[in-house]
């Protein structure tokens, strides 16, 4: 886990300055070492920058940028390749010579032998930039599910890439101009939807893709996607649970590889308890586990995390977070957002505790809900799809008329979403995840901002097209993995854990495990009598029953209470004071004030207040001007 970056430019001075600034901005991602190189090519200069968080082969031999001596290729790499030892043996049998014990060198040699197709062999979480000296081409790649970030900016024959948008901005090559598509997608969903960012012309390399840059010409290809629906096959229950148990054990065991201390986050829910149980069962002497606890009983899960830790035999640490302690650390936490989010601060606080306790790696249950069919939101998606099919029997003019009548009322949130369901052109799933509906967004944003749905066509339409091929349950999972998990959970996990130089691994979305689960019919994944039947039945001998049959609680902070109490003064100033020091603010002052008073009147959820507060703070701190 590291911070990487690079630049292609015609001027050497610009390249040298850019790699230094990229490393400076991303220092928190890699406190153990840093390095830069500047390579001359026939049409310009390439610079590569790296900040190292040493995890595998922590010796100086792991320094990056790393070169393949035989071929002259260079690489900067962020992440872990869990199957690097198997790949190394295969490459050694082909005559490749290794000088380090790192997975980084395995990538270099794999590229030399298999070319662009090397990424298809990697099992892990990764983003890397590799300079092919013979082709004078830059090869960029990102892991299958998009666990590790990789951002890009291109302008003619200039290119910059990095682990963080802030690092790209630090080069000074592009203006800090707000991207309308990214801005509108944030208001719609509480996080910027990939491939967009909040900066114009800065985009993510999509998950499961590689890109080759050669003399200003770009070639991008998808190398991995979810299995096709026709790959699904029924499996007898006894065989299914045995196979899944083997795959879960193999996945977690493979992600315990590290030459530094590691542990796990443990809330006492099914997913985190499953990870901790598999760690203990896989031979970890006594896993370190960490959880956040609160004074507010409605959010506090300590009874379950304590029980899980006791039954599993982990060495457990609780981190008490109060409204006052949250307020005192809020500035530092908000500064950790590379891209803002309505979520993520829970990970910041628990990562802080884990790192201060001496850990460098932590395993997380992220993805368990999205893959195994957890939480009420998953069922809301299926319900929305059912009603979406039902309303289509009415002619479009009738639906439009009904929607206008509902929207004109001082209606409840459920009624507003029902009105949107009548006219939406998107899959009903997306409405279940909406933070603000379009009419609400129109009142909130500055009148000069053109409201458009172009971003939906680029970000959502391709996902919708493929998901339509699945049964309803697997379609919901496909939507979750490629939207909420990708653009919210994984990005938040990365940026908030790396703020404290902590690598977080996510075994439940190992791409091989994901492939297996998408070959199963959706009916295997839901059961009215028990949560996440595939996971809980498979691990029934490892999971404490009390942690399985318990009320579902999301891993969230008591924001509603804190906004009304310890944070109220700051919130009122943000929503009812001046909008910002810039005349190009993307917000409507009256819209902000209206939203705050709707919250006080119980008409909108705290998540809308919080998401706008975080977004405004991010825009102001990063000096971003309106579109």
C-alpha positions in Angstrom: 0.0 0.0 0.0 1.6 3.2 -1.1 1.1 6.5 -3.0 2.0 6.5 -6.6 2.1 9.1 -9.3 3.6 10.0 -12.7 3.8 12.7 -15.4 4.5 12.8 -19.1 5.6 16.2 -20.3 7.8 17.8 -22.9 9.9 19.8 -20.4 12.2 18.1 -17.9 12.0 20.9 -15.3 8.2 20.5 -15.2 8.6 16.8 -14.7 11.1 17.1 -11.9 8.9 19.6 -10.1 5.8 17.6 -10.5 7.1 14.3 -9.1 8.4 16.1 -6.1 5.0 17.8 -5.4 3.1 14.5 -6.0 5.3 12.8 -3.3 4.9 15.7 -0.9 1.1 15.7 -1.1 0.9 11.9 -0.8 3.4 11.6 2.0 0.8 10.1 4.4 0.3 7.2 2.1 3.9 6.0 2.5 6.0 7.1 5.5 8.7 4.5 5.1 10.5 5.6 2.0 10.2 7.8 -1.1 11.6 7.9 -4.6 11.4 9.6 -7.9 12.9 9.1 -11.4 13.0 11.1 -14.5 13.4 9.2 -17.8 14.2 10.7 -21.2 12.3 9.5 -24.3 12.3 10.5 -27.9 9.2 12.7 -27.6 9.5 14.0 -24.0 10.1 13.1 -20.4 8.5 10.7 -18.0 8.6 11.2 -14.3 7.5 8.6 -11.7 6.9 9.2 -8.0 6.5 6.8 -5.1 5.8 6.9 -1.4 6.3 3.6 0.3 4.4 1.8 3.1 6.6 -1.2 3.5 4.6 -4.5 4.0 6.3 -7.2 2.0 10.1 -7.4 2.0 10.4 -4.3 4.1 14.2 -4.0 3.3 15.6 -1.3 1.1 15.4 -3.8 -1.7 11.7 -2.8 -2.0 12.5 0.8 -2.9 10.5 2.3 -5.7 10.4 3.3 -8.5 11.8 -0.2 -9.2 13.6 -1.2 -12.4 13.7 -4.4 -14.4 17.4 -4.4 -14.9 17.3 -6.7 -17.9 14.8 -4.6 -19.9 15.0 -1.1 -18.5 11.3 -1.0 -17.5 10.3 1.0 -14.5 7.3 0.6 -12.1 5.5 2.4 -9.3 3.0 0.2 -7.5 0.3 0.6 -4.9 -1.4 -2.4 -3.3 -0.7 -6.1 -2.8 -0.5 -9.1 -5.1 -1.6 -11.9 -2.8 -0.6 -14.7 -5.2 2.8 -13.2 -5.9 4.7 -16.3 -4.6 3.0 -18.7 -7.0 3.5 -16.3 -9.9 7.2 -15.9 -8.9 7.7 -19.7 -9.1 6.1 -19.8 -12.5 8.2 -17.0 -13.8 11.4 -18.5 -12.3 10.6 -21.7 -14.3 10.6 -19.5 -17.4 14.1 -18.2 -16.6 13.3 -14.9 -14.9 15.8 -13.8 -12.2 14.6 -12.0 -9.1 16.7 -9.8 -6.8 14.1 -8.9 -4.2 11.3 -10.7 -2.2 8.7 -8.1 -3.3 5.5 -8.5 -5.2 6.5 -5.3 -7.0 9.2 -7.2 -8.9 6.8 -10.0 -9.7 4.7 -7.4 -11.6 7.7 -6.2 -13.5 8.7 -9.7 -14.6 5.1 -10.8 -15.3 4.7 -7.8 -17.7 7.9 -8.7 -19.4 6.7 -12.3 -20.0 3.0 -11.8 -20.5 2.7 -8.2 -21.6 -0.6 -6.4 -21.0 -2.3 -9.7 -20.2 -0.3 -10.0 -17.0 -3.0 -8.2 -15.0 -5.4 -11.2 -15.7 -3.1 -13.3 -13.5 -3.0 -11.0 -10.5 -5.1 -11.7 -7.4 -5.0 -8.7 -5.1 -5.7 -5.0 -4.8 -3.5 -2.9 -7.0 -2.9 0.2 -9.1 0.3 0.7 -10.9 2.1 2.6 -13.6 4.8 0.8 -15.6 7.1 2.4 -18.2 7.9 0.1 -21.1 11.3 1.3 -22.3 11.3 -0.5 -25.6 7.9 0.7 -26.7 8.3 4.1 -24.9 4.8 3.5 -23.6 3.2 4.0 -20.2 1.0 1.1 -19.0 -1.5 1.8 -16.2 -3.7 -0.8 -14.5 -6.3 -1.0 -11.7 -7.6 -4.1 -9.8 -10.7 -6.0 -10.7 -13.1 -4.4 -8.2 -11.5 -1.0 -7.9 -10.2 -1.3 -4.4 -7.2 0.9 -5.1 -7.6 4.3 -6.7 -6.0 5.6 -9.9 -6.8 9.1 -11.2 -5.8 10.6 -14.5 -5.6 13.9 -16.3 -4.7 14.3 -20.0 -4.3 17.3 -22.2 -2.9 16.7 -25.6 0.6 15.3 -25.1 0.6 15.8 -21.3 -0.6 13.2 -18.8 -0.6 13.0 -15.0 -1.7 10.1 -12.9 -1.7 9.6 -9.1 -3.4 7.8 -6.2 -5.1 11.1 -5.2 -6.7 13.9 -7.0 -4.9 16.4 -4.7 -1.6 15.1 -6.0 -2.6 15.8 -9.6 -3.7 19.3 -8.6 -0.4 19.9 -6.9 1.4 19.9 -10.3 -0.2 23.2 -11.2 -0.9 21.9 -14.7 -4.7 22.2 -14.5 -7.1 24.7 -13.0 -9.1 23.9 -9.8 -12.4 24.0 -11.6 -15.4 22.2 -10.3 -16.7 19.4 -12.5 -20.4 19.7 -13.0 -21.0 16.0 -13.6 -19.0 15.0 -10.5 -20.8 17.7 -8.4 -24.3 16.6 -9.5 -23.5 12.9 -9.0 -22.3 13.7 -5.4 -25.6 15.5 -4.6 -27.5 12.5 -6.0 -25.7 9.8 -4.2 -23.6 11.3 -1.4 -20.3 10.5 -3.1 -18.8 11.3 -6.5 -19.7 8.5 -8.9 -16.9 6.9 -10.9 -15.3 7.7 -13.3 -15.9 11.3 -12.3 -14.2 13.5 -9.8 -14.9 17.0 -8.5 -12.2 18.4 -10.8 -12.9 19.0 -14.4 -11.1 16.6 -16.7 -9.7 14.4 -13.9 -11.1 10.9 -14.1 -10.6 7.5 -12.6 -9.2 4.6 -14.6 -12.2 2.3 -14.4 -12.0 -0.8 -12.2 -10.9 -3.9 -14.1 -9.2 -1.9 -16.9 -5.8 -1.2 -18.2 -4.6 1.8 -20.3 -1.6 2.3 -22.5 -0.4 5.8 -23.2 2.1 6.1 -26.1 3.0 9.4 -27.7 -0.3 11.0 -26.7 -2.4 8.1 -28.1 -4.5 6.3 -25.5 -5.7 2.7 -25.7 -8.0 1.4 -22.9 -9.3 -2.1 -22.4 -11.4 -3.9 -19.9 -9.7 -7.1 -18.7 -12.2 -8.3 -16.1 -16.0 -8.2 -15.6 -18.6 -9.9 -13.5 -19.4 -13.4 -14.9 -22.2 -13.6 -17.5 -25.6 -14.8 -16.3 -25.3 -17.9 -18.5 -22.4 -19.1 -16.3 -24.8 -19.7 -13.4 -25.2 -23.2 -12.2 -27.2 -24.9 -9.4 -25.1 -26.7 -6.8 -26.5 -29.1 -4.2 -26.5 -27.4 -0.7 -24.0 -29.7 0.9 -21.6 -29.3 -1.9 -22.2 -25.5 -2.1 -21.4 -24.8 1.6 -18.3 -27.0 1.5 -17.0 -25.2 -1.6 -17.8 -21.8 -0.2 -16.1 -22.6 3.1 -13.0 -23.6 1.3 -13.0 -20.5 -0.8 -13.5 -18.2 2.2 -10.7 -19.8 4.2 -8.4 -19.7 1.2 -9.2 -16.0 0.5 -8.6 -14.8 4.1 -5.5 -17.0 4.5 -4.0 -15.5 1.3 -4.6 -12.0 2.6 -2.7 -12.6 5.8 0.6 -12.4 4.0 2.6 -9.5 5.5 6.0 -8.9 7.1 4.4 -6.4 9.5 1.7 -6.6 12.2 -1.9 -7.0 11.1 -5.4 -7.2 12.6 -9.0 -6.6 11.8 -11.9 -4.2 12.4 -14.6 -5.9 14.5 -18.1 -4.4 14.9 -19.8 -7.6 16.0 -21.8 -7.8 12.8 -21.8 -10.9 10.6 -19.1 -9.7 8.1 -16.5 -8.4 10.5 -17.0 -11.4 12.8 -16.6 -13.8 9.9 -13.3 -12.2 9.0 -12.0 -12.3 12.5 -13.2 -15.9 12.9 -11.4 -17.0 9.7 -8.2 -15.2 10.8 -8.2 -17.1 14.1 -9.2 -20.4 12.5 -6.5 -20.0 9.9 -3.7 -20.0 12.4 -3.3 -16.4 13.5 -2.1 -16.8 17.1 -4.3 -14.0 18.5 -5.6 -11.5 16.1 -5.8 -7.8 17.1 -9.3 -6.4 16.6 -10.7 -2.9 16.9 -14.1 -1.3 17.2 -15.7 2.1 17.7 -18.1 2.5 20.6 -20.5 5.3 21.5 -22.3 6.7 24.5 -25.5 6.8 22.4 -27.0 3.3 22.9 -28.9 3.3 19.5 -25.5 3.3 17.7 -23.4 1.3 20.1 -22.5 -2.2 19.2 -20.0 -3.0 22.0 -22.1 -5.8 23.4 -21.7 -7.7 20.2 -18.1 -6.8 19.4 -17.1 -7.8 23.0 -19.0 -11.1 22.7 -17.4 -11.8 19.3 -13.9 -11.0 20.5 -14.4 -13.1 23.7 -15.7 -16.2 21.8 -13.1 -15.9 19.1 -10.2 -15.2 21.4 -9.0 -12.0 19.8 -7.1 -9.2 21.6 -9.7 -6.5 21.4 -9.5 -2.7 21.6 -12.5 -0.3 21.9 -12.3 3.3 20.8 -14.9 5.5 22.6 -16.0 8.4 20.4 -18.2 11.2 21.9 -19.8 14.2 20.3 -17.2 16.5 21.9 -14.2 14.4 20.9 -15.6 14.1 17.4 -16.0 17.9 17.1 -12.4 18.4 18.4 -11.0 16.1 15.7 -13.4 17.0 12.9 -11.1 19.4 11.1 -8.3 16.8 10.8 -10.8 14.2 9.7 -12.3 16.3 7.0 -8.9 17.3 5.7 -8.3 13.6 5.0 -10.9 13.5 2.2 -9.3 13.4 -1.2 -12.8 13.3 -2.6 -15.6 14.1 -0.2 -18.3 11.7 1.0 -21.3 11.5 3.3 -19.6 8.4 4.8 -16.1 7.4 5.8 -15.3 9.1 9.1 -16.0 6.0 11.0 -13.1 4.4 9.1 -10.9 7.4 9.9 -11.3 7.0 13.7 -10.9 3.2 13.8 -7.9 3.4 11.5 -6.3 6.0 13.8 -6.6 3.6 16.7 -5.3 0.6 14.8 -2.2 2.5 13.6 -1.5 4.0 17.0 -1.6 0.4 18.4 1.2 -0.6 16.0 -0.7 -2.2 13.1 0.2 -1.6 9.5 -2.5 -3.9 8.0 -6.1 -4.4 8.9 -8.8 -6.7 7.4 -12.3 -5.4 6.9 -15.7 -6.9 6.2 -16.4 -4.3 3.4 -18.4 -5.9 0.6 -20.2 -8.5 2.7 -23.6 -6.8 2.5 -23.2 -6.1 -1.2 -22.1 -9.6 -2.2 -24.1 -11.8 0.3 -27.4 -9.8 0.3 -27.3 -8.0 3.6 -29.2 -5.0 5.1 -32.6 -3.6 4.4 -31.4 -1.5 1.5 -30.8 -4.7 -0.5 -34.4 -5.7 0.0 -35.6 -2.2 -0.8 -33.9 -2.6 -4.2 -35.9 -5.7 -4.9 -39.1 -4.0 -3.8 -38.4 -1.0 -6.0 -37.8 -3.2 -9.0 -41.1 -5.0 -8.3 -43.1 -1.7 -8.2 -41.1 -0.4 -11.1 -42.4 -3.2 -13.3 -45.9 -2.7 -11.9 -46.2 1.0 -12.8 -45.1 0.4 -16.4 -48.5 -1.0 -17.2 -49.8 2.7 -17.0 -49.2 4.8 -20.1 -46.4 7.4 -19.8 -48.7 10.4 -19.8 -50.7 9.0 -16.9 -47.5 8.3 -14.9 -46.3 11.8 -15.6 -49.5 13.4 -14.4 -49.5 11.3 -11.2 -45.9 12.2 -10.6 -46.6 16.0 -10.9 -49.5 15.7 -8.5 -47.3 13.9 -5.9 -44.4 16.3 -6.4 -46.6 19.3 -5.9 -47.6 18.2 -2.4 -45.7 18.8 0.8 -45.1 15.1 0.7 -43.1 12.6 2.6 -39.8 11.2 1.3 -41.5 7.9 0.4 -44.1 9.8 -1.7 -41.4 11.9 -3.4 -39.5 8.7 -4.4 -42.8 7.1 -5.6 -43.3 10.1 -7.8 -39.8 9.7 -9.2 -40.4 6.0 -9.7 -43.3 6.8 -12.1 -41.1 8.7 -14.5 -37.5 7.5 -14.0 -35.6 6.3 -17.1 -33.1 4.5 -14.9 -33.5 1.1 -13.1 -35.5 1.6 -9.9 -32.5 0.5 -7.9 -30.9 3.9 -8.3 -33.8 5.6 -6.6 -33.2 3.5 -3.5 -29.7 4.9 -3.2 -30.6 8.6 -4.0 -29.7 11.2 -1.5 -31.3 14.1 -3.2 -33.9 13.8 -6.0 -33.6 16.1 -9.0 -36.2 18.6 -7.8 -34.3 18.9 -4.5 -31.0 19.4 -6.3 -32.5 22.1 -8.5 -33.3 24.1 -5.3 -30.0 23.6 -3.7 -27.5 24.5 -6.5 -26.7 27.9 -7.9 -29.1 29.0 -10.7 -26.2 29.3 -13.2 -25.4 25.6 -13.0 -26.9 23.6 -15.9 -28.7 20.6 -14.6 -28.0 17.7 -16.8 -28.3 13.9 -16.7 -25.3 13.3 -19.0 -23.3 12.0 -16.1 -25.9 9.3 -15.5 -25.5 8.0 -19.0 -21.7 7.7 -18.6 -21.6 6.4 -15.0 -24.8 4.4 -14.7 -26.0 3.2 -18.1 -23.3 0.6 -18.7 -23.8 -0.9 -15.3 -27.6 -1.0 -15.9 -27.3 -2.6 -19.2 -25.2 -5.6 -17.9 -27.2 -6.0 -14.7 -30.4 -6.3 -16.7 -29.2 -9.8 -17.8 -29.2 -11.2 -14.2 -32.0 -12.4 -12.0 -33.3 -9.7 -9.6 -31.1 -10.7 -6.6 -27.9 -10.9 -8.6 -28.8 -7.7 -10.4 -29.1 -5.9 -7.1 -25.7 -7.2 -6.1 -24.2 -6.1 -9.4 -25.5 -2.6 -8.9 -24.2 -2.4 -5.3 -20.7 -3.6 -6.2 -20.3 -1.2 -9.1 -21.9 1.9 -7.5 -22.2 2.2 -3.8 -19.4 -0.1 -2.9 -17.0 1.3 -5.6 -17.7 5.0 -5.3 -18.4 5.2 -1.6 -17.2 2.3 0.5 -14.0 1.4 -1.2 -12.9 5.0 -1.8 -13.7 6.0 1.8 -11.9 3.0 3.1 -8.8 3.8 1.1 -8.6 7.5 1.8 -9.5 7.4 5.5 -7.2 4.4 6.3 -4.3 5.8 4.3 -4.6 9.1 6.2 -2.9 7.1 8.9 -0.7 4.9 6.7 -2.8 1.8 7.3 -3.5 -0.7 4.6 -7.0 -2.1 4.7 -7.7 -5.4 2.9 -11.2 -6.6 1.9 -11.3 -10.4 1.6 -15.0 -10.6 1.0 -14.6 -9.0 -2.4 -11.6 -11.0 -3.6 -12.4 -11.2 -7.3 -12.2 -15.0 -7.4 -14.7 -15.2 -4.6 -16.9 -12.7 -6.4 -16.8 -14.8 -9.6 -17.9 -17.9 -7.7 -20.8 -16.2 -6.0 -22.0 -14.8 -9.4 -22.3 -18.3 -10.8 -25.0 -19.0 -8.1 -28.7 -18.3 -8.7 -30.0 -15.4 -6.7 -32.5 -17.5 -4.8 -29.5 -19.0 -2.8 -28.7 -15.6 -1.3 -31.9 -14.5 0.4 -33.9 -16.2 3.2 -36.6 -14.6 5.3 -35.6 -16.6 8.4 -31.9 -15.7 8.6 -29.5 -13.0 7.4 -27.0 -13.7 4.6 -27.8 -17.4 4.5 -24.9 -18.3 2.3 -22.3 -16.8 4.6 -24.0 -17.6 8.0 -24.8 -21.2 7.1 -21.3 -21.8 5.7 -19.6 -20.4 8.8 -22.2 -21.6 11.3 -19.6 -23.4 13.4 -17.4 -20.3 13.6 -19.9 -17.5 14.2 -21.4 -16.8 17.6 -25.2 -17.2 17.2 -25.8 -13.9 19.0 -23.9 -12.0 16.3 -25.9 -13.6 13.6 -29.4 -13.3 15.0 -29.3 -9.7 16.1 -30.8 -6.4 14.9 -29.0 -5.0 11.9 -26.9 -1.8 12.6 -25.0 0.1 10.0 -21.4 1.0 10.8 -22.3 4.7 11.2 -21.7 7.5 13.7 -24.5 9.2 15.7 -24.6 12.2 13.4 -28.2 13.1 14.0 -27.6 13.6 17.7 -24.3 15.4 17.2 -25.6 17.7 14.5 -28.3 18.9 16.9 -25.9 19.2 19.9 -22.1 19.4 19.8 -22.0 20.5 16.1 -25.1 22.7 16.0 -23.3 26.1 16.1 -21.0 25.1 13.3 -23.8 23.7 11.2 -26.0 26.7 11.5 -23.2 29.0 10.4 -22.5 26.8 7.4 -26.1 26.7 6.2 -27.4 30.0 7.3 -24.3 32.2 7.1 -22.6 33.4 4.0 -22.1 30.7 1.3 -18.4 31.2 0.8 -15.8 33.8 0.0 -16.2 33.1 -3.7 -18.8 34.6 -6.0 -18.8 31.4 -8.0 -20.1 29.1 -5.3 -22.1 26.2 -6.7 -24.7 26.5 -4.0 -27.8 28.6 -3.6 -27.9 30.5 -0.3 -31.6 30.2 -0.1 -31.4 26.5 -0.9 -28.9 25.9 1.9 -31.1 27.8 4.4 -34.2 25.9 3.3 -32.5 22.6 3.7 -31.4 23.4 7.2 -34.8 24.4 8.3 -36.3 21.3 6.7 -33.9 19.2 8.8 -34.9 21.0 12.0 -38.6 20.4 11.1 -37.9 16.7 10.7 -38.6 16.7 6.9 -35.1 15.6 5.7 -32.6 13.1 7.0 -29.4 14.1 8.7 -27.4 12.5 5.9 -28.4 15.3 3.5 -27.3 17.9 5.9 -24.0 16.2 6.6 -23.2 15.5 2.9 -23.6 19.1 1.9 -21.6 20.3 4.9 -18.7 18.0 3.9 -18.9 19.0 0.3 -18.8 22.7 1.0 -15.8 22.3 3.4 -14.0 20.3 0.7 -14.6 22.9 -2.0 -13.5 25.7 0.2 -10.4 24.0 1.5 -9.2 23.0 -1.9 -9.8 26.4 -3.5 -12.1 25.0 -6.2 -14.0 27.5 -8.2 -17.5 27.0 -9.6 -18.0 25.5 -13.1 
